[in-house]
Amino acid sequence: MNSGMYSALSGSLAAMKRQDVISNNLANTNTPGYKKDKMLFESMLAGEKNPLQVPEGSTADPLLQKSDVYIDYSPGNIAQTGNNLDFAISGDGFFVISTPDGQAYTRQGNFRLAGDGTLVTVDGMQVMGQNGPIRINGGVLEIDDKGVIKVDGTAAGTLSVVDFQKPYNMTKKANAQFVPASAQDIPQPVAAPSVLQGHLEGSNVEAVTEMVEMIETTRYYEACAKVIRAYDDITAKATTEIGRV
């Protein structure tokens, strides 16, 4: 394959992947605690330090394009909601939740109460306290900035807020949940968390920025498609016209 054609195809595939990432970000613009994905591109010339693995007798194309997706953990805006079951972490840290696959971690603090008074996430996963699930039975719910929950003035538990070594090495699950990518990534309790009651951290997706990047990616894809068509035309002419000579 012509090296120029290979480069254009590589760029088209990267653009399609980036469009998927941007579309997912835009779909979660209003998802509390959501952390956007971003892509890095790297163009590399094949050479002695970066040999290409090709079948014997084949010619390696000289240009590769690699793309990596990573999570942007920058905080979203914290907004006051007035809901006593909405919690936001100001600063570093994650809430701990219990899922069928084990513990997961999230910044999404729009909790609710299950039928038995257990504090759960919007999809019914138990929110973990320092001594297990938190159950709230009573009237007035209050929480201080350290995560200590009181119901009618009586302590009902303390929210578990943990953090991981930076840079974070985590993977995404559904509903703004994260899990460590390696068993060596051990969560550590945050010594002095700052928990805000009646507040909620929003998504860190900036819709306008994502739309601009979507337009740029679409134009880049169209440019790659034009290059592919141009090389295809050249190949067709080489086959039909030059072959007649």
C-alpha positions as CSV (number, residue, x, y, z in Angstrom):
1,M,0.0,0.0,0.0
2,N,1.2,3.5,-0.8
3,S,2.6,5.2,2.3
4,G,0.4,8.3,1.7
5,M,-2.7,6.1,1.4
6,Y,-1.7,4.3,4.7
7,S,-1.3,7.7,6.5
8,A,-4.7,8.9,5.3
9,L,-6.4,5.7,6.4
10,S,-4.6,5.9,9.7
11,G,-5.9,9.5,10.2
12,S,-9.4,8.5,9.2
13,L,-9.5,5.7,11.8
14,A,-8.1,8.0,14.5
15,A,-10.7,10.7,13.6
16,M,-13.6,8.1,13.8
17,K,-12.3,7.1,17.3
18,R,-12.1,10.7,18.4
19,Q,-15.6,11.4,17.2
20,D,-16.8,8.5,19.4
21,V,-15.0,9.9,22.4
22,I,-16.4,13.4,21.8
23,S,-19.9,12.1,21.3
24,N,-19.8,10.2,24.6
25,N,-18.5,13.3,26.4
26,L,-21.4,15.4,24.9
27,A,-23.9,12.8,26.0
28,N,-22.7,13.1,29.6
29,T,-22.6,16.9,29.8
30,N,-25.3,16.9,32.5
31,T,-24.2,13.7,34.3
32,P,-23.1,14.6,37.9
33,G,-19.5,13.7,38.6
34,Y,-18.7,12.6,35.1
35,K,-15.1,12.9,34.0
36,K,-14.5,13.4,30.3
37,D,-12.2,11.4,28.0
38,K,-9.5,12.9,25.9
39,M,-7.3,11.6,23.1
40,L,-3.6,11.9,22.5
41,F,-2.2,11.4,19.0
42,E,1.3,10.5,18.1
43,S,2.8,10.2,14.7
44,M,5.9,8.1,14.4
45,L,8.4,7.4,11.6
46,A,9.4,3.8,11.4
47,G,13.1,3.2,11.7
48,E,15.8,1.3,13.5
49,K,14.3,2.3,17.0
50,N,10.8,1.7,15.9
51,P,10.7,-1.3,13.5
52,L,7.5,-2.4,12.0
53,Q,6.5,-6.0,12.2
54,V,5.6,-7.0,8.6
55,P,5.5,-10.4,6.8
56,E,8.7,-11.5,5.1
57,G,9.0,-10.0,1.6
58,S,6.6,-7.1,2.4
59,T,7.4,-3.4,2.5
60,A,6.7,-1.5,5.7
61,D,4.8,1.8,5.4
62,P,6.9,4.5,7.0
63,L,4.2,6.3,9.0
64,L,2.2,5.2,11.9
65,Q,-0.3,7.1,14.0
66,K,-1.1,6.0,17.5
67,S,-3.9,7.3,19.6
68,D,-4.5,6.9,23.4
69,V,-7.6,7.7,25.4
70,Y,-7.2,9.0,28.9
71,I,-9.5,10.3,31.6
72,D,-9.4,14.0,32.5
73,Y,-9.9,14.1,36.3
74,S,-10.2,17.9,36.6
75,P,-13.1,18.8,38.9
76,G,-16.5,19.9,37.6
77,N,-18.3,22.9,38.9
78,I,-20.0,22.5,42.3
79,A,-23.5,23.8,42.4
80,Q,-25.9,24.3,45.4
81,T,-29.0,22.1,45.0
82,G,-30.7,22.4,48.4
83,N,-31.2,18.6,48.5
84,N,-30.0,17.2,51.8
85,L,-29.0,13.9,50.1
86,D,-26.8,15.6,47.5
87,F,-23.1,15.6,48.5
88,A,-20.0,17.0,46.8
89,I,-16.3,16.6,47.6
90,S,-14.3,19.8,47.4
91,G,-10.8,18.8,46.6
92,D,-9.4,15.3,46.1
93,G,-11.1,12.1,46.9
94,F,-13.9,9.7,45.9
95,F,-17.0,8.3,47.5
96,V,-16.9,4.5,48.0
97,I,-19.8,2.4,46.8
98,S,-20.5,-1.3,46.8
99,T,-21.4,-3.0,43.5
100,P,-21.9,-6.6,42.6
101,D,-18.4,-6.7,41.2
102,G,-16.8,-5.2,44.4
103,Q,-16.1,-1.7,45.5
104,A,-16.1,1.2,43.0
105,Y,-15.4,4.9,43.4
106,T,-17.2,8.0,42.3
107,R,-17.6,11.7,42.5
108,Q,-21.3,11.5,41.7
109,G,-23.0,12.4,45.0
110,N,-26.7,12.6,44.1
111,F,-27.7,9.9,46.6
112,R,-31.1,8.7,47.8
113,L,-32.6,6.4,50.5
114,A,-33.6,2.8,49.8
115,G,-36.7,1.4,51.3
116,D,-34.8,0.2,54.4
117,G,-33.2,3.6,54.9
118,T,-29.8,2.6,53.4
119,L,-28.0,5.4,51.6
120,V,-27.6,4.4,47.9
121,T,-26.6,5.8,44.6
122,V,-29.1,6.6,41.8
123,D,-28.8,3.1,40.5
124,G,-29.3,1.5,43.9
125,M,-25.6,0.7,44.9
126,Q,-24.9,1.1,48.6
127,V,-22.8,4.1,49.7
128,M,-20.1,2.9,52.1
129,G,-19.3,4.5,55.4
130,Q,-16.1,3.9,57.4
131,N,-17.9,1.1,59.1
132,G,-20.0,-0.3,56.3
133,P,-23.2,0.8,54.6
134,I,-25.0,3.9,56.1
135,R,-28.5,3.5,57.3
136,I,-30.6,6.6,58.0
137,N,-33.7,6.3,60.1
138,G,-35.2,9.6,61.3
139,G,-36.0,13.1,60.3
140,V,-33.4,15.8,60.0
141,L,-30.3,14.8,58.2
142,E,-27.1,16.8,58.7
143,I,-23.5,16.2,57.6
144,D,-20.4,18.1,58.5
145,D,-17.5,18.9,56.2
146,K,-15.6,15.8,57.4
147,G,-18.4,13.5,56.2
148,V,-19.9,12.8,59.7
149,I,-23.7,12.1,59.3
150,K,-26.1,12.9,62.0
151,V,-29.8,12.2,62.0
152,D,-31.9,14.2,64.5
153,G,-28.6,15.0,66.2
154,T,-27.5,11.4,66.6
155,A,-24.4,10.1,64.7
156,A,-25.4,7.7,62.0
157,G,-22.0,7.1,60.4
158,T,-19.2,8.7,58.5
159,L,-19.0,8.8,54.7
160,S,-15.9,6.9,53.5
161,V,-13.8,9.3,51.3
162,V,-10.7,7.8,49.8
163,D,-8.1,8.8,47.2
164,F,-5.4,7.1,45.1
165,Q,-1.8,7.8,44.2
166,K,-1.4,10.3,41.4
167,P,-1.4,10.1,38.5
168,Y,-4.6,8.1,38.7
169,N,-4.5,4.7,37.1
170,M,-8.2,3.9,36.9
171,T,-10.8,2.6,34.4
172,K,-14.3,3.7,33.9
173,K,-17.5,1.8,34.8
174,A,-21.1,2.9,34.2
175,N,-22.6,5.9,35.9
176,A,-19.4,7.9,36.6
177,Q,-17.9,5.0,38.5
178,F,-14.2,4.2,38.6
179,V,-12.2,1.1,39.6
180,P,-8.4,0.8,40.0
181,A,-6.7,-0.6,36.9
182,S,-4.3,-2.6,39.0
183,A,-4.5,-4.5,42.2
184,Q,-1.5,-2.5,43.4
185,D,-3.5,0.7,43.4
186,I,-4.8,0.7,47.0
187,P,-7.3,3.4,48.1
188,Q,-6.2,5.5,51.1
189,P,-8.6,7.3,53.4
190,V,-8.5,11.1,53.0
191,A,-7.4,12.4,56.3
192,A,-9.4,15.7,56.2
193,P,-12.0,15.5,53.4
194,S,-14.2,18.5,52.6
195,V,-17.8,17.3,52.0
196,L,-20.5,19.7,51.1
197,Q,-24.1,18.8,51.8
198,G,-26.8,20.2,49.5
199,H,-24.3,20.6,46.7
200,L,-23.4,18.5,43.7
201,E,-20.4,18.3,41.4
202,G,-21.3,18.5,37.8
203,S,-19.6,17.0,34.7
204,N,-16.3,18.5,33.7
205,V,-17.4,18.5,30.1
206,E,-17.5,21.9,28.4
207,A,-20.1,21.5,25.7
208,V,-18.8,24.4,23.5
209,T,-15.3,23.1,23.6
210,E,-16.4,19.6,22.7
211,M,-18.5,21.0,19.8
212,V,-15.6,22.9,18.4
213,E,-13.4,19.7,18.6
214,M,-16.2,17.7,16.9
215,I,-16.2,20.2,14.0
216,E,-12.4,20.1,13.7
217,T,-12.4,16.3,13.8
218,T,-15.1,16.1,11.1
219,R,-13.1,18.4,8.8
220,Y,-10.0,16.4,9.5
221,Y,-11.8,13.2,8.5
222,E,-13.1,14.8,5.3
223,A,-9.6,15.9,4.4
224,C,-8.3,12.3,4.9
225,A,-11.2,11.0,2.8
226,K,-10.2,13.4,0.0
227,V,-6.6,12.1,0.1
228,I,-7.8,8.5,0.0
229,R,-9.9,9.3,-3.1
230,A,-7.0,11.1,-4.7
231,Y,-4.7,8.1,-4.3
232,D,-7.5,5.8,-5.5
233,D,-7.8,7.9,-8.7
234,I,-4.1,7.9,-9.2
235,T,-4.0,4.1,-8.9
236,A,-6.9,3.8,-11.3
237,K,-5.2,5.9,-13.9
238,A,-2.0,4.0,-13.5
239,T,-3.9,0.8,-14.2
240,T,-6.0,2.0,-17.1
241,E,-4.0,4.7,-18.9
242,I,-0.4,3.9,-18.2
243,G,-1.1,0.2,-18.9
244,R,-2.1,1.1,-22.5
245,V,1.3,2.5,-23.3
